[in-house]
């Protein structure tokens, strides 16, 4: 079943209601350690060539004014060598064939942008398609369909009440066991 992801260059929006429970993405140069904690398991970090201070990017933003194809390929190779999960090439559908050719034989995922509502660019189904922009969704973000839900899978939220309840039960069992000695 496909999923949704919202990305923005305004990280303050990530905690707004439309972003709740779904994958979220923003740029590496905007990510803080607090964001990594707050969006644990849902945050995808994009390297647009302006630095990655938290060293957590897994998406190379290959666009004419950002990373070149060669720079994006180099990052993906580096991330593979570092065993970062889900190294991904982000590019538009027109550049996708050239990017894929440059990445031939290199493990990676594709996040393709159309921004016109097209969800099967070039008749194909990449891991992710960014199909709608701010004008279509009504706020400063882009909306993507995640076809491959094994790509950056969302971890279920930790139910801390249940964890504490189980810890308490464990303590009670230990206490009873010790009293039986």
LOVO-990870 format. One line per field, with one value per atom (N, C-alpha, C, CB): residue number from 1; residue in three letters; z, x, y. Coordinates in steps of 0.05 Angstrom, whole numbers, plus 5000, padded with zeros to 4 digits. Atoms other than C-alpha are relative to their C-alpha. Last residue first. Glycine has a CB too. Example, Ala and Ser with C-alpha at 12.3 -4.5 7.8 and 13.67 -1.06 7.14 Angstrom:
REM LOVO-990870
mifi <- [2 2 2 2 1 1 1 1]
vexvex <- [ser ser ser ser ala ala ala ala]
c3 <- [4999 5143 5014 4971 5000 5156 5000 5025]
c1 <- [4984 5273 4985 5009 5018 5246 5018 4980]
c2 <- [4976 4979 5022 5009 4976 4910 5024 5001]
//
This chain:
REM LOVO-990870
mifi <- [181 181 181 181 180 180 180 180 179 179 179 179 178 178 178 178 177 177 177 177 176 176 176 176 175 175 175 175 174 174 174 174 173 173 173 173 172 172 172 172 171 171 171 171 170 170 170 170 169 169 169 169 168 168 168 168 167 167 167 167 166 166 166 166 165 165 165 165 164 164 164 164 163 163 163 163 162 162 162 162 161 161 161 161 160 160 160 160 159 159 159 159 158 158 158 158 157 157 157 157 156 156 156 156 155 155 155 155 154 154 154 154 153 153 153 153 152 152 152 152 151 151 151 151 150 150 150 150 149 149 149 149 148 148 148 148 147 147 147 147 146 146 146 146 145 145 145 145 144 144 144 144 143 143 143 143 142 142 142 142 141 141 141 141 140 140 140 140 139 139 139 139 138 138 138 138 137 137 137 137 136 136 136 136 135 135 135 135 134 134 134 134 133 133 133 133 132 132 132 132 131 131 131 131 130 130 130 130 129 129 129 129 128 128 128 128 127 127 127 127 126 126 126 126 125 125 125 125 124 124 124 124 123 123 123 123 122 122 122 122 121 121 121 121 120 120 120 120 119 119 119 119 118 118 118 118 117 117 117 117 116 116 116 116 115 115 115 115 114 114 114 114 113 113 113 113 112 112 112 112 111 111 111 111 110 110 110 110 109 109 109 109 108 108 108 108 107 107 107 107 106 106 106 106 105 105 105 105 104 104 104 104 103 103 103 103 102 102 102 102 101 101 101 101 100 100 100 100 99 99 99 99 98 98 98 98 97 97 97 97 96 96 96 96 95 95 95 95 94 94 94 94 93 93 93 93 92 92 92 92 91 91 91 91 90 90 90 90 89 89 89 89 88 88 88 88 87 87 87 87 86 86 86 86 85 85 85 85 84 84 84 84 83 83 83 83 82 82 82 82 81 81 81 81 80 80 80 80 79 79 79 79 78 78 78 78 77 77 77 77 76 76 76 76 75 75 75 75 74 74 74 74 73 73 73 73 72 72 72 72 71 71 71 71 70 70 70 70 69 69 69 69 68 68 68 68 67 67 67 67 66 66 66 66 65 65 65 65 64 64 64 64 63 63 63 63 62 62 62 62 61 61 61 61 60 60 60 60 59 59 59 59 58 58 58 58 57 57 57 57 56 56 56 56 55 55 55 55 54 54 54 54 53 53 53 53 52 52 52 52 51 51 51 51 50 50 50 50 49 49 49 49 48 48 48 48 47 47 47 47 46 46 46 46 45 45 45 45 44 44 44 44 43 43 43 43 42 42 42 42 41 41 41 41 40 40 40 40 39 39 39 39 38 38 38 38 37 37 37 37 36 36 36 36 35 35 35 35 34 34 34 34 33 33 33 33 32 32 32 32 31 31 31 31 30 30 30 30 29 29 29 29 28 28 28 28 27 27 27 27 26 26 26 26 25 25 25 25 24 24 24 24 23 23 23 23 22 22 22 22 21 21 21 21 20 20 20 20 19 19 19 19 18 18 18 18 17 17 17 17 16 16 16 16 15 15 15 15 14 14 14 14 13 13 13 13 12 12 12 12 11 11 11 11 10 10 10 10 9 9 9 9 8 8 8 8 7 7 7 7 6 6 6 6 5 5 5 5 4 4 4 4 3 3 3 3 2 2 2 2 1 1 1 1]
vexvex <- [unk unk unk unk unk unk unk unk unk unk unk unk unk unk unk unk unk unk unk unk unk unk unk unk unk unk unk unk unk unk unk unk unk unk unk unk unk unk unk unk unk unk unk unk unk unk unk unk unk unk unk unk unk unk unk unk unk unk unk unk unk unk unk unk unk unk unk unk unk unk unk unk unk unk unk unk unk unk unk unk unk unk unk unk unk unk unk unk unk unk unk unk unk unk unk unk unk unk unk unk unk unk unk unk unk unk unk unk unk unk unk unk unk unk unk unk unk unk unk unk unk unk unk unk unk unk unk unk unk unk unk unk unk unk unk unk unk unk unk unk unk unk unk unk unk unk unk unk unk unk unk unk unk unk unk unk unk unk unk unk unk unk unk unk unk unk unk unk unk unk unk unk unk unk unk unk unk unk unk unk unk unk unk unk unk unk unk unk unk unk unk unk unk unk unk unk unk unk unk unk unk unk unk unk unk unk unk unk unk unk unk unk unk unk unk unk unk unk unk unk unk unk unk unk unk unk unk unk unk unk unk unk unk unk unk unk unk unk unk unk unk unk unk unk unk unk unk unk unk unk unk unk unk unk unk unk unk unk unk unk unk unk unk unk unk unk unk unk unk unk unk unk unk unk unk unk unk unk unk unk unk unk unk unk unk unk unk unk unk unk unk unk unk unk unk unk unk unk unk unk unk unk unk unk unk unk unk unk unk unk unk unk unk unk unk unk unk unk unk unk unk unk unk unk unk unk unk unk unk unk unk unk unk unk unk unk unk unk unk unk unk unk unk unk unk unk unk unk unk unk unk unk unk unk unk unk unk unk unk unk unk unk unk unk unk unk unk unk unk unk unk unk unk unk unk unk unk unk unk unk unk unk unk unk unk unk unk unk unk unk unk unk unk unk unk unk unk unk unk unk unk unk unk unk unk unk unk unk unk unk unk unk unk unk unk unk unk unk unk unk unk unk unk unk unk unk unk unk unk unk unk unk unk unk unk unk unk unk unk unk unk unk unk unk unk unk unk unk unk unk unk unk unk unk unk unk unk unk unk unk unk unk unk unk unk unk unk unk unk unk unk unk unk unk unk unk unk unk unk unk unk unk unk unk unk unk unk unk unk unk unk unk unk unk unk unk unk unk unk unk unk unk unk unk unk unk unk unk unk unk unk unk unk unk unk unk unk unk unk unk unk unk unk unk unk unk unk unk unk unk unk unk unk unk unk unk unk unk unk unk unk unk unk unk unk unk unk unk unk unk unk unk unk unk unk unk unk unk unk unk unk unk unk unk unk unk unk unk unk unk unk unk unk unk unk unk unk unk unk unk unk unk unk unk unk unk unk unk unk unk unk unk unk unk unk unk unk unk unk unk unk unk unk unk unk unk unk unk unk unk unk unk unk unk unk unk unk unk unk unk unk unk unk unk unk unk unk unk unk unk unk unk unk unk unk unk unk unk unk unk unk unk unk unk unk unk unk unk unk unk unk unk unk unk unk unk unk unk unk unk unk unk unk unk unk unk unk unk unk unk unk unk unk unk unk unk unk unk unk unk unk unk unk unk unk unk unk unk unk unk unk unk unk unk unk unk unk unk unk unk unk unk unk unk unk unk unk unk unk unk unk unk unk unk unk unk unk unk unk unk unk unk unk unk]
c3 <- [4994 5958 5028 4995 4999 5943 5007 4973 4975 5962 5002 5002 4978 5907 5027 5002 5003 5854 5024 4973 4993 5878 4999 4982 4972 5875 5010 5006 4986 5806 5030 4992 5004 5781 5014 4970 4982 5810 4998 4993 4972 5777 5020 5007 4997 5710 5028 4980 4997 5719 5003 4976 4973 5731 5005 5003 4981 5669 5028 4997 5001 5629 5019 4971 4988 5653 5000 4984 4971 5638 5014 5009 4992 5567 5030 4987 5001 5558 5009 4972 4979 5581 5002 4997 4975 5537 5023 5005 4980 5474 5028 4997 4975 5425 5019 5013 4977 5358 5025 5005 4983 5303 5023 5009 4976 5258 5016 5017 4976 5190 5024 4997 4987 5136 5026 5005 4975 5102 5014 4995 5001 5036 5024 4973 4986 5053 5000 4988 4971 5035 5017 5010 4986 4962 5030 4988 5011 4927 5015 4970 4995 4971 4990 5031 4995 4942 5003 4977 5016 4950 5007 5005 4992 4974 4981 5001 5023 4970 5011 4982 4999 5025 4973 5024 5009 5038 5004 5013 4980 5044 4990 5028 4985 4998 5023 5011 4973 4971 5019 5011 5000 4896 5028 4986 5013 4897 5002 4971 4983 4947 4988 5006 4987 4903 5017 4980 4996 4882 5016 5015 5021 4850 5003 4998 4990 4888 4978 5006 5020 4868 5014 4978 4992 4913 4976 5024 4972 4905 5009 5017 4983 4829 5030 4996 4972 4792 5017 5010 4980 4717 5028 4997 4999 4659 5020 4973 5021 4648 5000 5002 5020 4714 4980 5014 5013 4747 4978 4988 4979 4798 4988 5017 5012 4752 5021 4976 4995 4792 4988 4991 5016 4762 5004 4970 4990 4812 4983 5002 5023 4772 5006 4992 4998 4820 4973 5010 5025 4823 5004 4977 4992 4886 4977 5029 5016 4863 5012 4971 5005 4908 4984 5026 4994 4908 4995 4983 4985 4903 5007 5026 4973 4850 5014 4999 4984 4788 5029 4987 5007 4743 5017 4969 4976 4782 4994 5017 4984 4723 5025 5008 5015 4679 5016 4972 4998 4732 4985 4990 4972 4737 5003 5020 4997 4661 5027 4994 5016 4656 5003 4971 4989 4715 4983 5004 4994 4687 5010 5021 5024 4653 5004 4991 5019 4710 4975 4993 5014 4761 4978 4986 5024 4811 4985 4981 5005 4880 4975 5024 5019 4884 4995 4972 5019 4946 4982 5014 5016 4994 4976 4991 5021 5034 4985 5012 5012 5098 4978 5021 4993 5110 4986 4991 4993 5104 5010 5022 4972 5104 5011 5005 4986 5037 5030 4990 5002 5011 5015 4971 4981 5036 5000 4994 4973 5000 5020 5006 4996 4935 5028 4979 4998 4942 5004 4976 4974 4955 5004 5004 4980 4894 5029 4998 5001 4851 5020 4971 4988 4874 5000 4984 4971 4859 5014 5007 4989 4790 5030 4986 5001 4774 5012 4971 5027 4796 5001 4987 5006 4864 4971 5018 4975 4873 4995 5014 4982 4819 5027 5006 5012 4763 5019 4978 5016 4807 4989 5017 5026 4840 4983 4986 5015 4913 4974 5016 5015 4943 4981 4983 5026 4995 4987 5002 5016 5054 4972 5014 5026 5098 4986 4982 5002 5170 4973 5021 5015 5181 4998 5015 4983 5232 4988 5006 4973 5201 5018 5013 4986 5129 5029 4985 4975 5086 5013 5020 4981 5033 5027 5003 5005 4976 5017 4972 5024 4973 4994 5003 5003 5021 4973 5000 5027 5040 4999 4984 5002 5107 4972 5022 5022 5114 4996 4974 5014 5181 4979 5021 5021 5202 4983 5012 5016 5247 4978 5018 5001 5299 4984 5028 5023 5283 4996 4975 5002 5351 4977 4995 4978 5362 4997 5027 5004 5295 5021 5001 5021 5301 4996 4974 4989 5367 4980 5011 4984 5335 5012 5022 4974 5285 5014 5017 4979 5211 5025 4989 4982 5167 5024 4985 4987 5130 5018 4978 4980 5118 5014 4988 5008 5081 5023 4986 5003 5098 4994 5026 5010 5096 5000 4972 5005 5131 4991 5026 5005 5131 4995 4976 5026 5158 4998 4977 5006 5228 4973 5001 4979 5234 4990 5018 5000 5175 5020 5006 5025 5160 4999 4976 5004 5234 4974 5003 5003 5240 4993 4977 4978 5269 4998 5026 4997 5203 5024 5005 5009 5190 5005 4970 4980 5233 4992 5004 4981 5186 5021 5013 4976 5130 5022 4995 4992 5070 5024 4977 5000 5062 5008 5020 4996 5050 4997 4979 5004 5059 5004 5018 4987 5051 4993 4992 5007 5034 5015 5005 4977 5033 4990 5022 5001 4980 5025 4975 5000 5000 5000 5024]
c1 <- [4974 5271 5001 5023 5004 5198 5025 4990 5014 5205 4995 4974 4980 5258 4987 5010 4980 5210 5020 5015 5014 5154 5020 4976 5005 5201 4987 4982 4974 5227 4995 5020 4993 5155 5026 5002 5018 5136 5007 4971 4991 5196 4984 4999 4975 5176 5012 5021 5007 5105 5025 4984 5011 5132 4993 4975 4978 5175 4991 5015 4985 5116 5023 5009 5017 5073 5015 4974 4999 5130 4984 4990 4973 5137 5002 5021 4998 5061 5028 4994 5017 5059 5001 4970 4985 5119 4983 5010 5021 5082 5013 4977 4996 5140 4977 5027 4993 5115 5003 4978 5023 5117 5009 4985 5000 5178 4975 5026 5007 5164 4999 4973 5025 5201 4995 4999 5003 5256 4974 5002 4981 5244 4996 4997 4977 5206 5023 5010 5003 5143 5022 4973 4985 5164 5001 5029 5009 5111 5013 5007 4978 5121 4989 5008 5011 5076 5024 4981 4991 5105 4985 5030 5012 5077 5009 4969 5005 5116 4990 5025 4988 5114 4994 4989 4972 5095 5013 5016 4981 5019 5028 4995 5009 4959 5017 4974 5008 4969 4993 5022 5020 4969 4990 5011 5025 5004 4978 5005 5014 5056 4973 5018 4985 5078 4981 5014 5016 5049 5016 4974 5019 5081 4985 4980 5010 5144 4982 5024 5005 5151 4989 4979 5015 5184 4996 5014 5006 5213 4981 5026 4976 5208 4992 5016 5007 5146 5026 4980 4986 5155 4991 5031 5014 5113 5012 5001 4989 5163 4988 5031 4984 5140 5013 5021 4984 5085 5017 4981 4990 5054 5015 4977 4992 5043 5012 5020 5020 5008 5006 4974 5024 5048 4978 5008 5015 5105 4976 5019 5015 5145 4986 4979 5019 5200 4987 5014 5003 5234 4979 4993 5022 5260 4998 5005 5006 5303 4976 4995 5029 5335 4997 4983 5013 5408 4970 5012 5025 5457 4989 5004 4997 5509 4973 5011 4984 5511 5005 5026 5003 5487 5019 5007 5001 5488 4998 4977 4976 5511 5001 5000 4977 5458 5026 5003 5001 5405 5024 4974 4992 5425 5001 4980 4971 5423 5010 5005 4984 5355 5030 4992 5000 5327 5016 4972 4972 5346 5003 5011 4984 5279 5029 4999 5004 5240 5016 4971 5025 5269 4999 4997 4996 5322 4973 5022 5024 5330 5006 4994 4996 5380 4974 5012 5021 5374 5009 4974 4989 5419 4982 5029 5016 5371 5012 4974 5023 5409 4987 4979 5024 5479 4976 5002 5023 5530 4976 5008 5004 5589 4976 4994 4976 5611 4997 5025 4999 5540 5024 5001 5020 5538 4998 4972 4990 5603 4981 5005 4979 5577 5012 5023 5013 5513 5021 4982 5013 5553 4988 4980 4978 5598 4989 5019 4989 5537 5021 5010 5020 5506 5009 4974 5000 5570 4980 4995 4975 5576 5001 5024 5003 5502 5025 4996 4998 5513 4996 5028 4979 5488 5000 4996 4991 5449 5022 4976 4989 5432 5010 4980 4981 5422 5013 4987 5014 5389 5020 4978 4986 5413 4983 5006 5017 5390 5014 4991 4984 5427 4982 5023 5011 5384 5018 4971 5001 5413 4989 4984 5013 5434 5002 5013 5022 5452 4986 4980 4990 5520 4979 5025 5007 5490 5009 4970 4987 5527 4993 4992 5016 5508 5011 5000 4990 5533 4980 5006 4994 5505 5009 4975 4974 5507 5007 5002 5002 5433 5027 4978 4975 5438 4997 5025 4992 5368 5025 4977 4982 5350 5012 5022 4981 5290 5016 4985 4986 5255 5019 5014 5017 5202 5015 4976 5014 5239 4983 4984 4987 5257 4983 5005 5012 5221 5012 5003 5029 5232 4987 4994 5014 5300 4970 5009 4995 5330 4985 5030 5018 5296 5004 5005 5026 5332 4979 4990 5002 5399 4972 5021 4987 5385 4999 4987 5006 5370 5016 5005 5020 5373 4994 4974 4989 5438 4980 5008 4980 5413 5011 5023 4972 5351 5020 5005 4990 5281 5030 4995 4973 5239 5007 5003 4994 5178 5029 4994 4972 5149 5002 5012 4989 5079 5030 4985 5000 5049 5011 4972 5002 5033 4999 4976 4976 5056 4998 5024 4998 4988 5023 5001 5018 4981 5002 4973 5028 5043 4983 4998 5016 5108 4971 5012 5000 5145 4983 5029 5025 5125 4998 4997 5020 5181 4973 4996 5002 5230 4978 5025 5008 5216 4995 4975 4976 5253 4994 5012 5000 5196 5028 4979 4974 5181 4998 5021 4999 5117 5029 4980 4978 5113 4998 5028 4995 5055 5024 4975 5000 5046 5005 5021 4984 5031 4996 4994 5017 5000 5018 4981]
c2 <- [5014 4630 4991 5019 5029 4646 4985 4991 5007 4719 4970 5015 4998 4729 4992 5029 5022 4702 5001 5002 5025 4749 4977 4994 4999 4809 4975 5025 5004 4790 5000 5022 5028 4782 4994 4993 5015 4851 4970 5004 4996 4883 4984 5030 5014 4853 5002 5010 5028 4878 4983 4990 5003 4948 4970 5017 4998 4944 4995 5027 5025 4919 5000 4995 5021 4978 4973 4998 4997 5027 4978 5028 5007 5001 5001 5018 5030 5003 4991 4990 5010 5076 4969 5009 4999 5091 4990 5028 4996 5068 4999 4978 5015 5077 5007 5007 4983 5102 4982 5021 4993 5051 5017 4975 5016 5057 5007 5004 4986 5086 4981 5015 5007 5049 5016 4970 4985 5089 4993 5031 4977 5054 5017 5016 5009 4990 5020 4973 4993 5029 4986 4991 5021 5028 5006 4997 5026 5069 4977 4999 5019 5130 4973 4999 5027 5184 4981 4992 5023 5253 4975 4995 5026 5319 4979 5002 5017 5384 4974 4997 5027 5437 4987 4983 5000 5510 4973 5022 4990 5503 4995 4987 4978 5494 5010 4994 5009 5424 5023 4983 5021 5439 4993 4975 4990 5506 4980 5008 4981 5481 5009 5024 4978 5423 5017 5017 4976 5356 5020 4994 4994 5295 5026 4978 4975 5279 5012 5020 4980 5206 5025 4990 4977 5155 5018 5015 5002 5085 5022 5001 4999 5090 4997 5026 4996 5066 4999 4978 5017 5073 5007 5002 5026 5100 4981 4988 5017 5156 4972 4999 4986 5184 4981 5017 5020 5143 5013 4977 5018 5191 4976 4990 5026 5250 4983 5004 5021 5304 4973 5010 4994 5361 4980 5002 4977 5366 5008 5023 4991 5314 5026 4978 4978 5296 5005 5025 4984 5228 5022 4981 4982 5195 5020 5014 4976 5136 5015 4994 4997 5084 5026 5000 4974 5063 4998 5022 5003 5005 5028 4983 4989 5021 4999 5030 5018 4977 5009 4995 5028 5033 4983 4996 5017 5098 4970 5009 4994 5142 4982 5029 5011 5108 5004 5014 5029 5121 4987 4988 5007 5194 4970 5013 4994 5202 4992 5029 5019 5167 5004 5001 5027 5208 4980 4990 5008 5276 4972 5020 4996 5288 4992 5029 5022 5257 5002 4997 4999 5305 4978 5028 4984 5285 5002 4987 4983 5255 5016 5019 4978 5198 5014 4989 4993 5155 5023 5007 4978 5118 5005 4994 4988 5074 5024 5009 5013 5059 5017 4994 4985 5086 4987 5031 5017 5030 5016 4980 4996 5078 4984 5030 5008 5051 5003 5016 5030 5057 4990 4991 5010 5129 4969 5012 4996 5144 4989 5030 5020 5114 5002 5005 5026 5155 4978 4994 5002 5218 4973 5022 5003 5206 4998 5025 5028 5193 4996 4994 5018 5259 4971 5003 4996 5297 4982 5030 5012 5266 5004 5014 5029 5281 4987 4990 5011 5353 4970 5007 5020 5374 4992 4975 5013 5439 4981 4986 4980 5490 4989 5022 4981 5440 5020 5015 4979 5388 5019 5014 4995 5324 5018 4972 4983 5326 5009 5025 4981 5267 5015 4985 4992 5232 5021 5011 5024 5194 5005 4978 4999 5252 4973 5022 5019 5236 5000 5007 5024 5268 4978 4989 5023 5317 4974 4999 4999 5376 4977 5025 5020 5357 4998 4972 5011 5414 4981 5022 4978 5459 4991 5018 4989 5409 5023 5008 4983 5393 5014 5021 4985 5334 5016 4982 4996 5310 5018 5014 4977 5280 5002 4998 5006 5234 5026 4991 4978 5240 4990 5018 4988 5189 5020 5013 5020 5140 5010 4983 5026 5192 4980 4989 5014 5257 4973 5017 4995 5290 4984 5030 5013 5259 5002 5012 5029 5277 4984 4995 5010 5345 4970 5015 5002 5358 4989 5028 5025 5341 4997 5000 4997 5397 4973 5022 5019 5392 5005 4971 4989 5454 4982 5006 4976 5439 5014 5019 5006 5368 5025 4985 4999 5391 4997 5026 4973 5368 4998 5017 4996 5306 5030 4988 4972 5279 5003 5018 4994 5209 5030 4984 5008 5208 5006 5014 5028 5206 4991 4991 5020 5279 4972 5006 5017 5322 4977 5017 5016 5353 4981 5019 5023 5371 4985 5009 4992 5416 4976 5021 5008 5389 5008 5011 5029 5389 4991 4990 5012 5461 4970 5005 4995 5489 4988 5031 5021 5454 5005 4995 4986 5504 4980 5018 4987 5475 5019 5017 4971 5427 5010 5010 4988 5354 5030 4989 4972 5314 5010 5015 4986 5239 5030 4988 4972 5194 5011 5017 4982 5119 5028 4991 4975 5067 5017 5016 4977 5000 5025 5000]
//
